[in-house]
Amino acid sequence: MAEIPDCPACSMANTYFDGTNYVCPDCFHEWNGEEELVTDNKASYDSNGTELMDGDSVTVIKDLKVKGSSMVIKRGTKVKSIRLTDEPTEVDCKIDGSSIVLKTCFLKK
C-alpha cells in the first residue's frame, strides 16, 4: 500500500485518499497526487486565502490543543499582533502571556 502524503497546504499528516483525490480534514484542502500546492514562499495566507501581515489580528477557527501543555485554545479566540515567521504556514503570537506558534490554516483574518 502506498504511503499517504502530508497535506501540502498545512503540513498535517491527518490525510486520506477518497478514490480520486487526497483530502485533509484539518484545512479542507483537496489535491491529486501529482500536483503540489504552489505558494509564494514569502506570503502567508489564512484559512480563507486572505494574505496575513505582521501586526494583524486573527481569530482561531478550531479548538487547538497546545502540545506539551494542558492548555486548549478555544475556537473564536481573538489573537492580536501576530508576527510572521520564516515558514509561510506558521505565525508567532502571544495567547494568555504564552508565546505560541500557530498554523495559518487554523486562523482567519
N, C-alpha and C positions, 0 to 999 in steps of 0.2 A: 504494500500500500504506500502511495506517495505521501510525503510529509506535507501537511497543510501550512502554507506560508503565513507569517505575521502580517497584519494589516499594514499596507503602505501609507495609510493616512495617519494612524495614531500609534502604530508600532505595537499594538496589543496582540497577544498570542491567542486570544479567545475568538478564533475564526472557524468557519465551517464551509463546506462545499455543498451547494444546493442543487447540483445537477448541471448547471450551466455557468454559474459564477461563484466566486468566493464571496462570503458575506462576513462583515464584522458587526456583531450585535452591540458593541460598545459605542461606535461612532456612526453606524449605519452605512458605512462605505461598502460598495459592491464593485468588484473588478474581476476580469477574467484572468487566467494565469499568465497570459502573455504580456499584458500592458502593466506598466508601473505608473503610479501617481506622479505627475510632473508638477513640481512646485518650485518656486523661486527660493533658493536657499537662504535669502536674506529676509523674506517676508514671512510673517506669522499670521495665521487666519483662525478665527473662532469656528465653532461647530456649524455656523450658518454661512461661512465663507467670507465674513467681513474681516478686513485687514486690521490687525491689532498694532498699536503703537505704545511706546513707553508712556506710562502715566495714565493709561486708560482705566476705566472702571468696568468690571465684568461681573457676570452672575454665573454661579455654578448651576449646571443643568441636571446633575445626577448626584445622589448621595455617594460620597467618596470616603473610603476607609483609608486612613493615613498609615502607611507601612511603618512598623516599629513602634506603634503607639496605639492607644485605645481610642484616640480621637477620631471622630467622624465629622466630615464637612457636609452639612445638610444641603439639599437641593434648595436653591433660591438665595444662598448666601452671597451677599454683595462683597466683592473684593475690589478695593480701591488701589490706585497707583501701582499697577503691575509693571514689572521690568522684563524686557525681552532678554532671552539668553542666546548663546551661540547656536543652540538647537532650535530650529523654527517651530517644532511641535511642542515646545515647553516654555512656560513663563515662570518667573520668580515673583513671589508675593508674600505678604505677611497676613496671617489669619490668627486672631487671638494672641498676638505677640510672638507667634512662631513663624519663622521663615520657612516657606514651603514652595516646592516646585510643582506646578500643575500642568497636566497635558491640555493643550488648547482645544482638543476635541470635546472636553467636558465643560467648556466655557462659552458664554455668548455675551456679546457687547451690548 
